[in-house]
Amino acid sequence: MADPKGFLTTGREVAETRPVTERVKDWNEVHVPGSLLPIISKQAGRCMDCGIPFCHNGCPLGNLIPEWNDYAYREDWAAASERLHATNNFPEFTGRLCPAPCESACVLGINQPAVTIKNVEVSIIDKAWGNGDVTPQPPERLSGKTVAVIGSGPAGLAAAQQLTRAGHTVAVYERADRIGGLLRYGIPEFKMEKSHINRRIEQMRAEGTKFRTETEIGRDIDAARLRRRYDAVVIAAGATVSRDLPVPGRELNGVHFAMEYLPLANKVQEGDLTVSPITAEGKHVVVIGGGDTGADCVGTAHRQGALSVTQLEIMPRPGDERNANQPWPTFPMLYKVTSAHEEGGERVYSVSTTHFEGDEDGNVQALHLVEVEFKDGGLEQKPGTERRIPAQLVTLAMGFTGTDRSNGLVQQFGLELDERGNVARDADFATNVDGVFVAGDAGRGQSLIVWAIAEGRSAARGVDRFLTGASALPAPIRPTDRALMV
């Protein structure tokens, strides 16, 4: 184990962030570069070597957390990296973006602050890249089988890398102009710089994975034709249909889906645009939706120079401590202050938008809301609580309702959908169409990056078995798994 007394002698320390006044002036990651390594070995030493490591179940990937904590404590970074990669293709993604359900399930977290598992993870992988320990792993021999992967988000990339390493010839199709899916255009640069994606793509190219950008299956290539061209297909197209807000004034200029707003800001950072066509500069901004995507809009608006930022959430404010119905080791709904919230703005809970108000040119100028409360299992407005707030830019960040069915992909394949509108699949992640599999949000619905990678890895095993009759690839999850209610 790590330090036998570490959890008794060492307090929890997390990554240091740059001052707000400094970081809102740029788009670099918010954490101080190199601030983790001086403290991370001692933090890893807080791991208790508990009899049953609940962090394994808390993590959808089943990460070997006590093992790489021990190596990090001993500063054996190469061994730590090997253990980390044994279950996770892209720890630099999860180490930056995952909400860390593993920490919620940490045994130490029963009565003390949990081990900083997420910080240890990102330190190990960053050190591994710096030391040259992350290298291409091309297959020893090719199977002669071909696989198409539709979508290059975390699920598609994980499936593609696993199948390439199993010896299959894999091509990834992405409708955007760059590889990465929502990692590329949905996650702001200040949460994860895109250089982390770029070097993984280069590793995958060196292993043999092929990438086809600006190619949308269902529009540019008929899905049935693609199935005939390849021995198997993995659909990892995500759940990209944004939930709308059908209230009066929705058609006004300046009311946008979050996934219209965020990608343009990322394209500025990629050098494709000088200024985003949708900018918060000099405007009162309202973000509708209290989740991570909403927080991404908040941080983006700060950096674009918004006059004010207000984030609205229809649900009540979460508590600071676990509720009785969310006991350890489940993943609780707690009040969370992200780096974007540290930078300013107002958060308003238990409110619902009634309508938008515009000017004579059709531009949004204000938003009208009302306080709400849950009664008898339903949502009711509280009389006399209506108010108006200024808004020249509104972003809708209320989640996603399923995979895109407008481009013909679902119809051309002849895919069956489940009761939630996701692509239906069996225990091997296979759809009703022979040789077609589904992974990630397209089959699961909107979820976490760690679930996407786990699904991609598991679907790859199903594909490998379909192609060869057996598979040595790991399968961390089944489609019905819930990993401690995340």
C-alpha positions in Angstrom: 0.0 0.0 0.0 1.0 3.7 0.0 1.8 5.5 3.3 0.1 3.4 6.1 -0.6 6.5 8.1 -1.1 8.9 5.2 -4.8 9.3 5.7 -4.1 10.2 9.4 -1.2 12.6 8.9 -1.9 14.3 5.5 -4.8 16.6 4.8 -6.5 16.9 1.4 -4.9 19.4 -1.0 -6.2 20.0 -4.5 -4.7 21.5 -7.6 -4.0 25.2 -7.4 -5.9 27.5 -9.7 -4.6 30.7 -11.3 -6.1 34.0 -9.9 -9.4 34.8 -11.4 -8.3 38.3 -12.6 -5.5 36.6 -14.6 -7.3 33.5 -16.1 -10.4 35.3 -17.4 -8.1 37.2 -19.7 -7.0 34.1 -21.6 -8.3 30.7 -22.6 -5.5 28.5 -21.0 -6.4 25.8 -18.5 -7.3 27.3 -15.1 -4.8 25.3 -13.0 -1.3 26.5 -12.3 1.0 24.4 -14.5 3.1 22.0 -12.5 1.4 22.9 -9.2 0.3 19.3 -8.5 3.6 17.3 -8.6 5.1 18.8 -5.4 2.1 17.6 -3.4 0.7 14.6 -5.4 2.9 11.8 -3.9 1.7 12.7 -0.4 -1.9 13.0 -1.6 -1.7 9.5 -3.2 -0.3 8.3 0.2 -3.7 9.1 1.7 -5.1 6.0 0.0 -6.0 3.6 2.8 -5.6 0.2 1.2 -9.1 -0.4 2.4 -10.4 -4.0 2.4 -13.0 -3.3 -0.3 -12.0 -0.4 -2.6 -15.4 1.0 -3.4 -13.7 3.5 -5.7 -13.5 0.6 -8.2 -17.3 0.4 -8.3 -17.7 4.2 -8.2 -15.7 4.4 -11.4 -17.5 3.1 -14.5 -14.1 2.1 -16.0 -13.2 0.1 -12.9 -9.9 2.0 -12.6 -7.2 0.3 -10.5 -7.1 3.3 -8.2 -5.3 1.9 -5.1 -2.6 0.4 -7.4 -1.7 3.6 -9.2 -2.0 5.6 -6.0 0.7 3.3 -4.5 3.0 3.8 -7.5 2.4 7.6 -7.5 3.2 7.7 -3.8 6.5 5.9 -4.6 7.0 8.2 -7.6 7.2 5.2 -9.9 5.5 7.1 -12.7 6.0 4.5 -15.5 4.4 1.8 -13.4 1.6 4.2 -12.4 0.9 5.0 -16.1 0.8 1.3 -17.0 -1.8 0.6 -14.3 -3.8 3.7 -15.3 -3.9 2.7 -19.0 -4.9 -0.8 -18.1 -8.5 0.4 -17.8 -8.6 3.9 -19.3 -7.5 4.8 -22.8 -7.6 8.6 -22.2 -6.9 9.4 -18.5 -5.8 13.0 -19.5 -9.4 13.5 -20.6 -11.1 12.0 -17.5 -8.5 13.5 -15.1 -9.6 17.0 -16.3 -13.3 16.5 -17.1 -14.8 13.7 -15.1 -16.8 14.7 -12.0 -15.0 11.9 -10.1 -17.6 9.5 -8.8 -14.7 7.5 -7.6 -14.1 10.2 -4.9 -17.7 10.0 -3.8 -17.2 6.3 -3.3 -13.8 6.6 -1.5 -13.9 4.8 1.9 -11.9 7.7 3.5 -14.8 10.0 2.4 -17.1 8.4 4.9 -15.8 10.7 7.6 -12.9 12.7 6.1 -12.3 14.5 2.8 -11.8 11.8 0.1 -8.5 11.1 -1.6 -7.8 13.5 -4.5 -8.1 10.6 -7.0 -8.8 12.9 -10.0 -5.7 15.0 -9.3 -3.5 11.9 -8.9 -4.8 10.6 -12.2 -4.1 13.7 -14.2 -0.7 14.0 -12.6 0.3 10.5 -13.5 -0.7 10.9 -17.2 0.8 14.3 -17.6 4.1 13.0 -16.1 3.9 9.9 -18.4 3.6 12.2 -21.5 6.4 14.3 -20.3 8.6 11.3 -19.7 7.8 9.7 -23.0 6.1 6.7 -21.4 3.0 7.1 -23.7 3.9 5.5 -27.0 1.9 3.9 -29.9 0.9 0.3 -29.5 0.3 -1.0 -33.0 -1.0 -4.6 -33.3 1.5 -7.4 -33.9 -0.7 -8.7 -36.8 -3.7 -7.7 -38.7 -7.0 -9.7 -38.7 -8.0 -8.7 -42.2 -11.3 -7.4 -40.8 -12.5 -3.8 -41.2 -14.6 -1.6 -38.8 -16.1 1.8 -39.3 -16.7 4.0 -36.2 -19.2 6.8 -36.6 -18.3 9.6 -34.3 -15.0 10.7 -32.7 -16.0 11.6 -29.2 -14.6 9.7 -26.2 -16.8 6.6 -26.9 -15.8 6.4 -30.6 -12.1 7.0 -29.9 -12.0 4.4 -27.2 -13.7 1.8 -29.4 -11.4 2.7 -32.3 -8.3 2.4 -30.3 -9.2 -0.9 -28.7 -10.2 -2.4 -32.1 -7.1 -1.2 -33.8 -4.9 -2.7 -31.1 -6.9 -6.0 -31.6 -5.6 -6.0 -35.2 -8.6 -4.8 -37.1 -8.5 -2.0 -39.7 -10.5 0.9 -38.3 -11.7 4.1 -39.9 -13.3 6.8 -37.8 -15.9 9.0 -39.5 -16.5 12.5 -38.0 -19.0 15.1 -39.5 -17.0 18.1 -38.1 -13.8 19.4 -39.5 -11.7 18.0 -36.7 -11.6 14.9 -34.6 -12.8 14.9 -31.0 -16.6 15.4 -31.0 -17.8 17.3 -28.0 -14.3 17.0 -26.5 -13.2 19.3 -29.3 -16.0 21.7 -29.8 -18.2 21.3 -26.7 -15.5 21.6 -23.9 -14.0 25.0 -23.6 -10.2 25.4 -23.8 -10.0 26.6 -20.2 -11.2 23.2 -19.0 -9.1 21.1 -21.4 -6.6 22.5 -23.9 -7.0 20.7 -27.2 -3.4 19.8 -27.4 -4.3 16.8 -25.2 -6.7 15.6 -28.0 -4.2 16.2 -30.7 -1.4 14.1 -29.3 -3.8 11.2 -28.7 -4.9 11.4 -32.3 -1.3 11.2 -33.4 -0.8 8.2 -31.2 -3.8 6.5 -32.7 -2.7 7.3 -36.3 0.7 5.8 -35.5 -1.1 2.6 -34.3 -3.0 2.4 -37.6 -6.4 4.1 -37.0 -7.7 6.0 -40.0 -9.7 9.3 -39.6 -12.2 10.7 -42.1 -13.4 14.3 -41.2 -16.2 16.3 -42.7 -18.1 13.1 -43.5 -21.6 12.7 -42.1 -23.0 9.2 -42.3 -26.6 9.4 -43.5 -26.0 12.5 -45.5 -22.6 12.3 -47.2 -22.5 8.5 -47.2 -25.5 6.3 -47.1 -25.5 4.2 -43.9 -26.6 1.0 -45.6 -23.8 1.4 -48.1 -21.3 1.9 -45.3 -22.4 -1.3 -43.7 -21.8 -3.2 -46.9 -18.3 -1.7 -47.1 -17.2 -2.8 -43.6 -17.3 -6.0 -41.7 -18.7 -4.2 -38.7 -19.9 -0.7 -37.7 -19.8 1.1 -34.3 -22.3 4.0 -33.9 -20.9 6.5 -31.4 -22.6 9.6 -32.8 -23.6 10.9 -29.4 -26.9 12.4 -28.1 -26.6 15.7 -29.9 -30.2 16.9 -30.1 -30.4 19.8 -27.6 -33.5 20.2 -25.4 -35.4 23.3 -26.5 -37.4 25.8 -24.5 -40.7 26.4 -26.3 -41.8 29.7 -24.8 -42.9 33.0 -26.4 -39.9 34.9 -27.8 -37.8 31.8 -28.4 -37.4 32.9 -32.0 -35.7 36.2 -31.1 -32.1 36.8 -32.2 -29.7 36.1 -29.4 -31.4 33.0 -28.0 -29.1 30.1 -28.8 -28.5 26.5 -27.9 -25.3 26.1 -25.8 -24.0 23.9 -28.6 -24.4 26.7 -31.1 -22.5 29.0 -28.8 -19.6 26.9 -27.4 -18.2 25.5 -30.6 -17.8 28.9 -32.1 -15.7 30.0 -29.2 -13.6 27.0 -29.6 -13.2 27.7 -33.3 -11.7 31.1 -32.4 -9.1 29.3 -30.3 -8.4 26.9 -33.2 -7.7 29.9 -35.3 -10.6 29.4 -37.7 -12.3 32.7 -36.6 -11.0 36.0 -35.4 -14.2 36.8 -33.4 -17.1 34.5 -32.6 -20.3 35.4 -34.5 -22.1 34.8 -31.2 -20.3 36.7 -28.5 -21.1 37.8 -24.9 -18.9 41.0 -25.2 -20.7 43.9 -23.7 -23.9 42.0 -23.1 -26.0 40.8 -20.2 -25.9 37.0 -20.5 -28.4 34.5 -19.2 -27.6 30.8 -19.1 -30.6 28.5 -18.7 -29.5 25.2 -17.2 -27.5 24.5 -14.1 -25.3 21.6 -15.2 -21.7 21.4 -16.5 -22.6 22.7 -20.0 -24.2 25.7 -18.4 -21.0 26.3 -16.4 -19.0 26.1 -19.6 -21.2 28.9 -21.0 -20.7 30.9 -17.9 -16.9 30.7 -18.1 -16.9 31.4 -21.9 -19.1 34.5 -21.3 -16.6 35.8 -18.7 -13.7 35.5 -21.1 -15.7 37.2 -23.9 -16.3 40.2 -21.7 -19.9 39.9 -20.6 -21.4 42.8 -18.6 -23.2 40.3 -16.4 -23.8 36.5 -16.3 -26.8 34.9 -14.6 -27.4 31.1 -14.6 -30.9 29.8 -14.0 -31.8 26.4 -12.7 -35.4 25.0 -12.4 -34.4 22.7 -9.6 -33.8 23.8 -5.9 -30.3 24.5 -4.8 -28.5 21.3 -3.9 -27.2 20.9 -0.4 -23.6 21.1 0.8 -23.9 17.6 2.5 -25.3 14.3 1.3 -29.1 13.8 1.6 -30.3 10.7 3.5 -31.5 9.2 0.2 -28.0 9.5 -1.3 -25.8 7.7 1.2 -22.2 6.8 0.8 -20.9 5.4 -1.6 -23.5 6.6 -4.1 -22.8 9.7 -6.2 -24.6 12.6 -4.5 -26.2 15.7 -5.9 -24.2 18.4 -4.1 -23.8 22.1 -4.5 -20.8 22.5 -6.8 -18.7 25.6 -7.4 -16.8 25.2 -10.6 -13.9 27.3 -11.8 -16.4 29.3 -14.0 -18.6 30.1 -11.0 -15.5 31.3 -9.0 -15.1 33.9 -11.7 -18.3 35.7 -11.0 -22.0 35.8 -12.0 -25.2 35.0 -10.2 -26.8 31.6 -9.8 -30.6 31.5 -9.4 -32.4 28.3 -8.4 -36.1 27.2 -8.4 -37.0 29.5 -11.3 -38.7 28.9 -14.7 -38.6 31.1 -17.8 -42.0 32.3 -18.9 -41.1 34.3 -22.0 -38.4 36.4 -23.8 -38.8 40.0 -24.6 -37.3 41.6 -27.7 -36.8 45.0 -29.3 -38.2 46.2 -32.6 -35.4 44.6 -34.5 -36.2 41.2 -33.2 -33.2 41.0 -30.8 -33.7 39.6 -27.3 -33.5 42.2 -24.6 -34.9 40.6 -21.5 -36.1 37.4 -19.9 -39.1 37.0 -17.7 -39.1 34.3 -15.0 -41.1 33.1 -12.1 -40.2 31.1 -9.0 -41.4 27.5 -8.9 -41.7 24.8 -6.3 -42.5 21.1 -6.3 -45.8 20.1 -4.9 -47.6 16.8 -5.0 -45.0 15.5 -7.5 -45.5 18.4 -9.9 -44.0 21.8 -10.6 -46.1 24.9 -9.6 -45.4 28.6 -10.1 -45.4 30.8 -7.0 -47.8 33.7 -7.5 -46.3 37.2 -7.2 -42.7 36.1 -7.9 -42.5 37.1 -11.5 -39.7 39.3 -12.5 -37.7 40.6 -15.5 -34.0 40.4 -16.0 -31.9 42.0 -18.8 -30.6 39.6 -21.4 -29.0 40.3 -24.7 -27.6 36.8 -25.1 -29.4 33.7 -23.8 -27.9 30.2 -24.0 -30.0 27.1 -23.5 -28.0 24.4 -21.7 -30.8 22.1 -20.5 -29.3 18.8 -21.7 -29.9 16.6 -24.7 -32.8 14.4 -25.8 -31.1 11.8 -27.9 -29.2 11.0 -31.0 -29.8 13.0 -34.2 -32.5 11.3 -36.3 -32.7 14.0 -39.0 -29.7 13.0 -41.0 -31.0 9.6 -42.1 -28.5 7.5 -40.1 -31.2 5.7 -38.0 -33.5 5.2 -40.9 -30.9 4.0 -43.4 -29.5 1.5 -41.0 -33.0 0.4 -39.9 -32.2 0.8 -36.3 -34.6 0.2 -33.5 -34.9 2.7 -30.7 -35.6 2.1 -27.0 -38.4 3.7 -24.9 -36.1 6.8 -24.3 -35.4 7.3 -28.0 -31.8 6.0 -27.8 -30.5 3.3 -30.2 -31.4 -0.1 -28.6 -28.7 -2.7 -28.0 -28.1 -6.0 -26.3 -25.5 -7.1 -23.7 -22.8 -7.0 -26.4 -23.8 -3.5 -27.5 -25.1 -5.0 -30.7 -28.2 -3.3 -32.4 -30.9 -5.1 -34.2 -28.9 -4.8 -37.4 -26.3 -7.6 -37.9 -22.8 -6.2 -37.4 -23.9 -2.8 -36.2 -23.1 -1.8 -32.6 -23.7 1.3 -30.6 -21.7 2.9 -27.8 -21.8 6.1 -25.7 -24.6 8.6 -25.5 -26.2 7.4 -28.8 -27.2 4.2 -26.9 -27.1 5.3 -23.3 -28.4 8.8 -23.5 -26.6 11.9 -22.2 -24.0 10.9 -19.7 -20.4 11.4 -18.5 -17.2 11.1 -20.4 -16.1 8.3 -18.2 -19.2 6.3 -19.1 -18.5 7.1 -22.8 -15.0 5.6 -22.6 -16.2 2.6 -20.7 -19.0 2.0 -23.3 -16.5 2.3 -26.2 -14.2 -0.2 -24.6 -17.1 -2.6 -23.9 -18.5 -2.2 -27.4 -15.1 -2.9 -28.9 -15.1 -6.3 -27.1 -18.5 -7.1 -28.6 -17.3 -6.2 -32.1 -14.2 -8.2 -31.7 -16.2 -11.3 -30.6 -18.5 -10.7 -33.6 -15.6 -10.6 -36.0 -13.4 -13.4 -34.6 -15.6 -15.5 -32.4 -13.7 -14.6 -29.2 -12.1 -11.6 -27.6 -9.3 -10.8 -25.2 -10.4 -7.2 -24.9 -11.8 -6.1 -21.5 -15.4 -5.2 -21.1 -15.7 -2.9 -18.1 -19.5 -2.6 -18.2 -22.8 -3.9 -19.6 -25.4 -1.5 -21.1 -27.6 -1.8 -18.0 -24.8 -1.0 -15.5 -25.2 2.1 -13.4 -22.1 2.2 -11.2 -23.3 3.6 -7.9 -26.1 5.6 -9.5 -24.1 7.9 -11.7 
